[in-house]
């Protein structure tokens, strides 16, 4: 393994630790709570929190990412996986959770308003945590020519967008700063943590 790969893997681990620690600190540990890691990818955040909730559902629209998450969580009896895109698909009947968290997935969502309308049907009145990128001018995705998301979020604009959909107690705070090797150079990046209460649908 080359040094750049090692550095970036350590970066992912440190970032994931910070996100999981913030969610853990803001939610009670309870066997009664059901949580959903939306846009879970290979499960970096969800697997760090599996012991904190009674049930954890790892959700992603990408079958390859979900297969990695399923393999990594195969020995955890309280963890299940679900292929679902809430910005395009109707939520499965009976899917109800208390906590939703996402890390570095919302900037990939093209139809964010549709996702904001769908989430209250899955977690009515529940807690929402979103860790995502501050704007970086496209550096993070510079090696992905087909990327069609956004290059980070303006914090105030995103918070206002949620309030416009009825979300309450919306706050956005600094979460993590670090760097990543991208296109042959060390590129700084920073993450915020948005917290909110979902409305009742």
N, C-alpha and C positions, 0 to 999 in steps of 0.2 A: 504494500500500500504506500503510495507516495505521500509526501508531506502535506500537499494541498488537500488531498482527500482526508487525511488525519485531522487537519485543522478544521475543515468544514464539518466533519463528524462531531468533533468536540464542540463546535459552535452550536450544532443542532441539540446536543445533549444539554449544554448550559442554558440555551433558550427554553427548551422543554421543561427543564427543572424549574426555571423561574415562573413559567406560565402555570404549571401544576401547583407550585407552592402558593401562588396568589389565589387560585381557585380554592385550594384546600383551606386556606386561612379565612376565606370569606363564606364558607358553607359549613354547616355542622356535619360531623361524621355521623351517619345514620343508616341503619339497615333498612329503614323505611323509605329512603329516597331513591328514586330512579333517575339516572342521569343519561344524557345523550351527548356523545362527542360527534358533532355534525361536521362533515368534511374531515374525517378522522385520519385520512391517509394511512400510513402503516401503523398508526396507533401510538405515536410518540407521547401524546398528552394523556389520552384515555387510559393507557396501561399504567401510567404513573398515579392514576387516581382510582383504579379499580377497587382498592381496599377501602376507599372512603365512602362508597355508596353501596346500597343493598343490591342494586342492579345497574349495569352499565350497558348501553347500546352503542356500538360503534357504527356510524353511518357514513357512507360515501357513495357518490354516483359512479365512481371509477372501479370496475370489477377487479383490476389488477391491484390497486391499492388496498381494496377490501380483502382480497385474498391474503395479502401480507399481514393485515391486521388480524384476520382470522387465525392464521398460523401462529402469530405471536401470542394470541390470547387463548389458545386451544386448551390450556391447562387451568383456566380460570372459570369456574362454574357459574359465576354471576355475570359473565360477559357474553353478549351475543353480537352478531353483525347483521347489518341490513343495507342492501343496495337501494338507495333512494335519493332523488333530487327534488327537494321541497320547492325549488323555484319553478319546477315544471310538472311534478307528479302530485296527485292527490295523496295526502297522508293515509296510510293504511288504517282501516277501521280499528278502533281500540288502542291505537298507539298514544299513550299518555306518559309524559315524564314530568319531573319536578324541576330539573336543572338542565339547561342546554349550554354547552360550551364549544367554542370553535377557535382554532389557531391557524392563522395564515391560510384560511380557506375563503373568507368572504371576498378577498380581492380577485378571486377567480369567478365569482358569481356574476353573470351577465344580467340576470333579471333579479336584482336585489330587492326591489319593491315586492315582487311576487313571493320571495322568501320571507320578507317581513310580514306579509299577510298570512302566510301559511303557518309560521311558527306558533302563534297563539292557539291554533287548533291542536297542536301537539303538546304544548306546555302552558295551558291557560293559567295565568297568574303566577307562573314560575319565574325562576331566576335565569338570567342570560349573562354569559361572559364571552366576550369576543376579544381575542388577542390578534392584532394585525399590524400592518406596516404603516409607518408614516410615509408621506410621499418622498420618492427617491429619484425622480426624474427618469425612471425606467432602468436604472442600473441593475436591479435584482433580476430582472427578466431579459436582460440584454442578449442572453444566449438562447432565447426562446423566440424565434421569429414568428411563430404562430400564436403567441400569447394574445388573448383577446379580453383580458380582464383590465383592472386598473392598477396603476403603479403607486399603490398606497392610498390612504384616506386622509382628507382634511378632518381633523377630530371634531371640530365644531359643526361642520356640515353633516357628518355622519350622525352625531348626537341629535341634531335637529331633525334629520330624516327619520330616526326612530321615534322621536316625540310626535312627529306628524302622523305616524301609524298607531299612536295611542300608547306607546311604551312609556313607562313611568320610572322615576328615580334613576334617570340616566346620568351616569358619570363616566368620565374618561381620564385616565391617569397614566403617567409614565410607567413602563413595566420593565423594559430591558433594552440595553444598548450593546452592540457588539459589531462584528465585521465578518465578512465572508470573502473567500477568493472567488472572483467572478471575472472571466475573460482575461486571466493572467494578472489581475491586480487585486489588492486587498481593499474591499469596498465596505464602508460603514453602513450599518442599518440600525434602525430603532423600532421598537414595538410599543404600542399602547395597550392598555386593558380597558375595554368598555364594559360597564356593568349596567344592568337594567332589570326592571320587572316587566314581564310580558303582560299585555292586557288580556282580559277575558274576551273571547271571540263573540 
